[in-house]
Amino acid sequence: MKKIWTGFLFVILLTAAQFLPAGLLAAEGGKEQLTYRLKWLFNVSVMGDLYAGEMGFFEGANLDVTVKEGGPERDAIRELELGYADFGVASADQVIRALSKGSPVVVLAQLFQVNPLQWIYRPDRVEITQVKDLKAKTVGVTFGGNDETIMRTLLASQGLSEGDVRIYSVRYDYTPFYRRKADLWPVYVNSQGPIISWKLKRAGERVAFFDPSAHGVKFVANSVVTSVRMAREHPDTVKRFMQALLQGWEAAFKPENSKAALEVLSKYDRDTPRPILEKQLAMTRKLVKPDDSVDIGTFDREAWQQTERIMLEQQQIKAPVGVDKVLIQF
């Protein structure tokens, strides 16, 4: 009977632990252990996250932070809900969709001031200077992705419908664009953009990028999130984490730290040639800190509100969620 009770108690404790903030479960050497789940794989878009860990910013805040890769099968907000992560990275549409379902999530910082999602095209083949130039063009779109939401919004802003363009379904493969089956293809301009540009340049081709934000659509990208419970019950931990994280992001993009930043990036992204990494780093800085007067992590509240309005208009959410209320800076 004693063995049965002991086993039952272990299951109860294990189950309960899964719903606690992950950082409360263990500590080593006096440092609080935390888990930070990224939105995507280790590449230049998480430069500051990697730099904060590698260069001792978390350690200086008495934190032992495990930075975990994201990916198509990962959902940082879901992991917060389950207690598998203490902090995570999510885009505004993910946050708004989660809020619409009652998820207790708050946003602590906006890492990208300009969304890196843009469309690459060949200017020798098509000329895109305004949204109306998309008419009759073949445009790559990831159905169900935020690029679909952005493109539909762009078209609607100029009175164009989906029927005015030819939509080409996008997968994780750029072959259709290389083979000219599509005029425009969605890419992350700071990570995929330099790689595709380099490949096409070797083939004697030029490329350009169509930026939605330049045409009035500011759809917020990567932002740092945590649970309401974590923010309410452990404000000191949240404050120390965010200070260390944002200090890491700021330091990673200082000109005097370029060499160190590239070394960190090369460690995690070994498949990308060094000259490409240099271009990626420079482009990412412009998206994260377009102006030296803007602190990394600053909320563009108007852009958050616009993102919510867009999702409401496209019936991705049934009712307003008041996303502005969950934007909290420590």
NORWO-V261846 format. One record per residue. N is the residue number from 1. RES is the residue in one small letter. PHI is phi in whole degrees, 0 to 359 (NA if undefined). PSI is psi as a letter, one per 40 degrees, with the letter a starting at -180 (none if undefined). Layout:
BEGIN
n=[N & N]
res=[RES & RES]
phi=[PHI & PHI]
psi=[PSI & PSI]
END
This chain:
BEGIN
n=[1 & 2 & 3 & 4 & 5 & 6 & 7 & 8 & 9 & 10 & 11 & 12 & 13 & 14 & 15 & 16 & 17 & 18 & 19 & 20 & 21 & 22 & 23 & 24 & 25 & 26 & 27 & 28 & 29 & 30 & 31 & 32 & 33 & 34 & 35 & 36 & 37 & 38 & 39 & 40 & 41 & 42 & 43 & 44 & 45 & 46 & 47 & 48 & 49 & 50 & 51 & 52 & 53 & 54 & 55 & 56 & 57 & 58 & 59 & 60 & 61 & 62 & 63 & 64 & 65 & 66 & 67 & 68 & 69 & 70 & 71 & 72 & 73 & 74 & 75 & 76 & 77 & 78 & 79 & 80 & 81 & 82 & 83 & 84 & 85 & 86 & 87 & 88 & 89 & 90 & 91 & 92 & 93 & 94 & 95 & 96 & 97 & 98 & 99 & 100 & 101 & 102 & 103 & 104 & 105 & 106 & 107 & 108 & 109 & 110 & 111 & 112 & 113 & 114 & 115 & 116 & 117 & 118 & 119 & 120 & 121 & 122 & 123 & 124 & 125 & 126 & 127 & 128 & 129 & 130 & 131 & 132 & 133 & 134 & 135 & 136 & 137 & 138 & 139 & 140 & 141 & 142 & 143 & 144 & 145 & 146 & 147 & 148 & 149 & 150 & 151 & 152 & 153 & 154 & 155 & 156 & 157 & 158 & 159 & 160 & 161 & 162 & 163 & 164 & 165 & 166 & 167 & 168 & 169 & 170 & 171 & 172 & 173 & 174 & 175 & 176 & 177 & 178 & 179 & 180 & 181 & 182 & 183 & 184 & 185 & 186 & 187 & 188 & 189 & 190 & 191 & 192 & 193 & 194 & 195 & 196 & 197 & 198 & 199 & 200 & 201 & 202 & 203 & 204 & 205 & 206 & 207 & 208 & 209 & 210 & 211 & 212 & 213 & 214 & 215 & 216 & 217 & 218 & 219 & 220 & 221 & 222 & 223 & 224 & 225 & 226 & 227 & 228 & 229 & 230 & 231 & 232 & 233 & 234 & 235 & 236 & 237 & 238 & 239 & 240 & 241 & 242 & 243 & 244 & 245 & 246 & 247 & 248 & 249 & 250 & 251 & 252 & 253 & 254 & 255 & 256 & 257 & 258 & 259 & 260 & 261 & 262 & 263 & 264 & 265 & 266 & 267 & 268 & 269 & 270 & 271 & 272 & 273 & 274 & 275 & 276 & 277 & 278 & 279 & 280 & 281 & 282 & 283 & 284 & 285 & 286 & 287 & 288 & 289 & 290 & 291 & 292 & 293 & 294 & 295 & 296 & 297 & 298 & 299 & 300 & 301 & 302 & 303 & 304 & 305 & 306 & 307 & 308 & 309 & 310 & 311 & 312 & 313 & 314 & 315 & 316 & 317 & 318 & 319 & 320 & 321 & 322 & 323 & 324 & 325 & 326 & 327 & 328 & 329 & 330]
res=[m & k & k & i & w & t & g & f & l & f & v & i & l & l & t & a & a & q & f & l & p & a & g & l & l & a & a & e & g & g & k & e & q & l & t & y & r & l & k & w & l & f & n & v & s & v & m & g & d & l & y & a & g & e & m & g & f & f & e & g & a & n & l & d & v & t & v & k & e & g & g & p & e & r & d & a & i & r & e & l & e & l & g & y & a & d & f & g & v & a & s & a & d & q & v & i & r & a & l & s & k & g & s & p & v & v & v & l & a & q & l & f & q & v & n & p & l & q & w & i & y & r & p & d & r & v & e & i & t & q & v & k & d & l & k & a & k & t & v & g & v & t & f & g & g & n & d & e & t & i & m & r & t & l & l & a & s & q & g & l & s & e & g & d & v & r & i & y & s & v & r & y & d & y & t & p & f & y & r & r & k & a & d & l & w & p & v & y & v & n & s & q & g & p & i & i & s & w & k & l & k & r & a & g & e & r & v & a & f & f & d & p & s & a & h & g & v & k & f & v & a & n & s & v & v & t & s & v & r & m & a & r & e & h & p & d & t & v & k & r & f & m & q & a & l & l & q & g & w & e & a & a & f & k & p & e & n & s & k & a & a & l & e & v & l & s & k & y & d & r & d & t & p & r & p & i & l & e & k & q & l & a & m & t & r & k & l & v & k & p & d & d & s & v & d & i & g & t & f & d & r & e & a & w & q & q & t & e & r & i & m & l & e & q & q & q & i & k & a & p & v & g & v & d & k & v & l & i & q & f]
phi=[NA & 297 & 295 & 296 & 295 & 298 & 295 & 296 & 297 & 298 & 296 & 299 & 294 & 295 & 296 & 297 & 298 & 294 & 257 & 266 & 304 & 302 & 292 & 276 & 278 & 202 & 214 & 227 & 62 & 82 & 269 & 283 & 270 & 227 & 241 & 236 & 264 & 280 & 277 & 223 & 292 & 292 & 204 & 298 & 291 & 244 & 310 & 295 & 297 & 293 & 295 & 299 & 283 & 289 & 262 & 84 & 292 & 293 & 300 & 295 & 264 & 62 & 235 & 248 & 255 & 265 & 266 & 250 & 299 & 259 & 150 & 298 & 262 & 249 & 223 & 299 & 294 & 297 & 290 & 295 & 298 & 275 & 82 & 276 & 218 & 263 & 222 & 204 & 237 & 212 & 273 & 299 & 295 & 293 & 297 & 295 & 296 & 293 & 298 & 295 & 260 & 89 & 291 & 277 & 236 & 232 & 250 & 255 & 194 & 253 & 283 & 253 & 281 & 238 & 296 & 287 & 284 & 221 & 245 & 269 & 208 & 261 & 295 & 286 & 259 & 226 & 243 & 239 & 245 & 214 & 301 & 297 & 291 & 286 & 303 & 71 & 268 & 267 & 246 & 285 & 218 & 270 & 298 & 93 & 267 & 289 & 292 & 295 & 299 & 295 & 295 & 299 & 293 & 301 & 298 & 297 & 296 & 244 & 72 & 264 & 246 & 299 & 289 & 278 & 232 & 258 & 274 & 244 & 292 & 264 & 237 & 279 & 200 & 267 & 306 & 302 & 288 & 301 & 272 & 65 & 280 & 224 & 279 & 233 & 224 & 289 & 215 & 272 & 299 & 271 & 249 & 283 & 306 & 297 & 291 & 295 & 300 & 297 & 294 & 288 & 297 & 296 & 269 & 82 & 249 & 257 & 227 & 217 & 232 & 260 & 258 & 302 & 295 & 287 & 241 & 94 & 254 & 253 & 268 & 292 & 261 & 307 & 219 & 271 & 232 & 209 & 274 & 302 & 297 & 297 & 294 & 280 & 268 & 225 & 299 & 293 & 296 & 298 & 296 & 295 & 297 & 293 & 298 & 294 & 296 & 290 & 296 & 295 & 296 & 299 & 294 & 298 & 254 & 285 & 308 & 291 & 255 & 304 & 297 & 296 & 297 & 294 & 295 & 296 & 297 & 296 & 294 & 262 & 235 & 280 & 274 & 266 & 301 & 304 & 300 & 289 & 300 & 297 & 293 & 299 & 296 & 296 & 291 & 295 & 302 & 295 & 277 & 275 & 223 & 294 & 222 & 298 & 280 & 263 & 287 & 297 & 105 & 297 & 277 & 265 & 298 & 297 & 292 & 297 & 295 & 295 & 301 & 295 & 298 & 299 & 294 & 290 & 296 & 270 & 60 & 279 & 230 & 276 & 209 & 300 & 247 & 64 & 301 & 302 & 287 & 257 & 271 & 234 & 250 & 269]
psi=[d & d & d & d & d & d & d & d & d & d & d & d & d & d & d & d & d & e & e & i & h & d & e & e & d & i & i & h & f & e & h & h & h & i & h & h & h & i & d & a & i & h & a & d & e & f & d & d & d & d & d & d & d & d & e & e & d & d & d & d & e & f & i & g & h & h & h & h & i & a & i & d & e & i & h & d & d & d & d & d & d & e & e & e & i & d & i & i & h & i & i & d & d & d & d & d & d & d & d & d & e & e & h & g & i & i & h & d & i & h & d & h & d & h & h & e & h & i & h & i & i & h & e & e & d & i & h & h & e & i & d & e & e & e & h & e & i & h & h & h & h & h & h & e & i & e & d & d & d & d & d & d & d & d & d & d & d & e & e & i & i & d & e & e & i & h & h & h & h & h & a & g & h & e & d & d & d & d & e & f & e & i & d & i & h & h & i & h & d & d & d & d & d & d & d & d & d & d & d & d & d & d & e & f & i & i & i & i & h & h & h & d & d & e & f & e & h & g & h & h & a & h & i & h & i & i & i & d & d & d & d & d & e & f & d & d & d & d & d & d & d & d & d & d & d & d & d & d & d & d & d & d & e & h & d & e & e & d & d & d & d & d & d & d & d & d & d & d & g & e & e & h & i & d & d & d & d & d & d & d & d & d & d & d & d & d & d & d & g & d & h & d & e & h & h & h & e & h & h & g & d & d & d & d & d & d & d & d & d & d & d & d & d & e & f & d & i & d & i & i & e & f & d & d & e & e & h & h & h & none]
END
